[in-house]
């Protein structure tokens, strides 16, 4: 796939100190690419959960890449942490759990969710297809 025009993509490195600003930038970018209402909210929450996980569990920083393609909006978040334990998948948390909702929220807020993890880092890819917007 060829790279989309600059106005159709967003690339950012992030740390704990930049997560709030990044969330606002992602919300503005996704809104400018046609998302509104609950669909916009769920997409922003999904990306925010994954970027927050990258900071908390992936070495304190990461990189987010968002782009618009003909089929919808896409996002990949990468970190350089030690990776997730084998078998970790998005599961509904227990109602009284304090944490553990990030992967589950991201999976349920998007149409496509892919998780790749190893000792050199984790990559989570999300997509929200045009028919869902």
Secondary structure, DSSP 8 states (H G I E B T S, - for coil): -----GGGEEEEEEEGGGHHHHHHHHHHHHHHTT--HHHHHHHHHHHHHHHHHHHHHTTSEEEEEEEEETTEEEEEEE--SS---TT-------TT-SS--HHHHHHHTSSEEEEEEETTEEEEEEEEEGGG-
